[in-house]
Amino acid sequence: MGRTTLDTAVLAHDLRLAVMRFSRRLRNQRVDTSVTLTHLAALSTLKRHGPMSPGELAGHERVQPPSMTRVVVALESKGLVTRTPHPTDGRQVVIDLTPAAEELLVEEVRAREAWLTGQLQQLTAEERSTLREASTIMDKLASG
């Protein structure tokens, strides 16, 4: 293995661990821990893509439809989603966010960004500049 390949492998290892630790810390900045991360992911998908059937939601979340049905039931019992009849398929329903879900998602983002802002304020201007560049590169890696 050449020096460049070894350096790249070490970077991959270190970056993977740092991203995992960072992600865990960010996820821990929760507003309502009674709503699971799986529930938040489903709510975020509905916010991003709009109302959809449970099957479509399961596809977006890459889970089996029966698993998504359980998630939808839990979210409905918490008043975070509504089910309405599908406009063209009587066998289907459409899942949508309630105002309470919209508010929860805003608060979750606000809490995480407040924590992150506090962490970033502890860094030097040069470190923040480096992270600004790194965020662009990481976004590029995630897109590729």
C-alpha positions as CSV (number, residue, x, y, z in Angstrom):
1,M,0.0,0.0,0.0
2,G,1.5,3.4,-1.0
3,R,1.9,6.3,1.4
4,T,-0.9,8.2,-0.2
5,T,-3.3,5.2,0.0
6,L,-2.3,4.7,3.7
7,D,-2.8,8.4,4.5
8,T,-6.2,8.3,2.9
9,A,-7.2,5.1,4.8
10,V,-6.1,6.7,8.1
11,L,-8.1,9.9,7.2
12,A,-11.1,7.8,6.3
13,H,-10.9,6.0,9.7
14,D,-10.4,9.3,11.7
15,L,-13.1,11.1,9.8
16,R,-15.6,8.2,10.2
17,L,-15.1,8.2,14.0
18,A,-15.3,12.0,14.3
19,V,-18.5,12.2,12.2
20,M,-20.1,9.4,14.3
21,R,-19.2,11.1,17.6
22,F,-20.3,14.5,16.3
23,S,-23.6,13.0,15.0
24,R,-24.3,11.3,18.4
25,R,-23.6,14.6,20.3
26,L,-25.9,16.5,17.9
27,R,-28.7,13.9,18.1
28,N,-28.5,14.1,21.9
29,Q,-29.6,17.8,21.8
30,R,-33.3,16.7,21.9
31,V,-36.4,18.7,22.8
32,D,-38.8,15.8,23.3
33,T,-37.2,12.4,23.9
34,S,-40.6,10.7,23.9
35,V,-40.4,11.0,20.1
36,T,-37.8,8.5,18.8
37,L,-35.2,9.3,16.2
38,T,-37.2,7.0,13.8
39,H,-40.3,9.1,14.4
40,L,-38.3,12.3,13.9
41,A,-36.9,10.9,10.6
42,A,-40.4,10.1,9.4
43,L,-41.7,13.6,10.4
44,S,-38.8,15.2,8.6
45,T,-39.5,13.2,5.5
46,L,-43.1,14.4,5.5
47,K,-42.0,18.0,6.0
48,R,-39.5,17.7,3.1
49,H,-41.7,15.8,0.6
50,G,-45.2,16.6,1.7
51,P,-48.2,14.3,2.5
52,M,-47.9,10.7,1.2
53,S,-49.1,7.2,1.8
54,P,-47.6,5.0,4.5
55,G,-46.0,2.9,1.7
56,E,-44.4,5.9,0.1
57,L,-43.1,7.0,3.5
58,A,-41.7,3.5,4.1
59,G,-39.9,3.7,0.8
60,H,-38.4,7.1,1.6
61,E,-37.3,5.8,5.0
62,R,-36.1,2.5,3.6
63,V,-38.1,0.4,6.0
64,Q,-40.8,-2.3,5.4
65,P,-44.4,-1.0,5.2
66,P,-45.5,-2.9,8.5
67,S,-42.7,-1.1,10.4
68,M,-43.9,2.3,9.0
69,T,-47.5,1.4,9.9
70,R,-46.3,1.1,13.6
71,V,-44.5,4.4,13.3
72,V,-47.5,6.1,11.8
73,V,-49.8,4.7,14.6
74,A,-47.4,6.0,17.2
75,L,-47.2,9.4,15.6
76,E,-50.9,9.6,15.2
77,S,-51.4,8.7,18.9
78,K,-49.1,11.6,19.8
79,G,-51.1,14.0,17.6
80,L,-48.2,14.5,15.2
81,V,-49.8,13.2,12.0
82,T,-53.2,12.9,10.5
83,R,-54.5,10.2,8.2
84,T,-57.0,11.2,5.5
85,P,-58.5,9.1,2.7
86,H,-56.4,9.0,-0.5
87,P,-58.1,11.1,-3.1
88,T,-58.0,8.4,-5.9
89,D,-57.4,5.1,-4.1
90,G,-60.0,4.2,-1.5
91,R,-57.7,1.5,0.0
92,Q,-55.0,4.0,0.8
93,V,-54.7,6.9,3.3
94,V,-52.5,10.0,3.1
95,I,-50.3,10.9,6.1
96,D,-49.7,14.6,6.8
97,L,-48.1,16.6,9.6
98,T,-50.1,18.4,12.2
99,P,-49.2,21.9,13.5
100,A,-47.8,20.2,16.6
101,A,-45.4,18.2,14.4
102,E,-44.4,21.3,12.5
103,E,-43.7,23.0,15.8
104,L,-41.8,20.0,17.2
105,L,-39.5,19.9,14.1
106,V,-38.8,23.6,14.4
107,E,-37.9,23.2,18.1
108,E,-35.7,20.2,17.4
109,V,-33.7,22.1,14.8
110,R,-33.6,25.2,17.1
111,A,-32.2,23.2,20.0
112,R,-29.5,21.5,17.9
113,E,-28.4,24.7,16.2
114,A,-28.3,26.5,19.5
115,W,-26.0,23.8,20.9
116,L,-23.9,23.8,17.8
117,T,-23.7,27.7,17.8
118,G,-22.4,27.5,21.3
119,Q,-19.8,24.9,20.4
120,L,-18.7,26.9,17.3
121,Q,-18.3,30.1,19.4
122,Q,-15.6,28.4,21.4
123,L,-13.5,27.9,18.3
124,T,-11.1,30.4,16.8
125,A,-12.0,32.3,13.6
126,E,-9.5,30.2,11.7
127,E,-11.1,26.9,13.0
128,R,-14.6,28.2,12.0
129,S,-13.2,29.0,8.6
130,T,-11.8,25.5,8.3
131,L,-15.1,24.0,9.3
132,R,-16.9,26.2,6.7
133,E,-14.7,24.7,4.0
134,A,-15.0,21.2,5.5
135,S,-18.8,21.4,5.4
136,T,-18.7,22.1,1.7
137,I,-16.4,19.2,1.1
138,M,-18.5,16.9,3.3
139,D,-21.6,17.9,1.4
140,K,-19.8,17.0,-1.8
141,L,-18.8,13.6,-0.4
142,A,-22.4,13.0,0.7
143,S,-23.7,13.8,-2.7
144,G,-21.3,11.6,-4.6
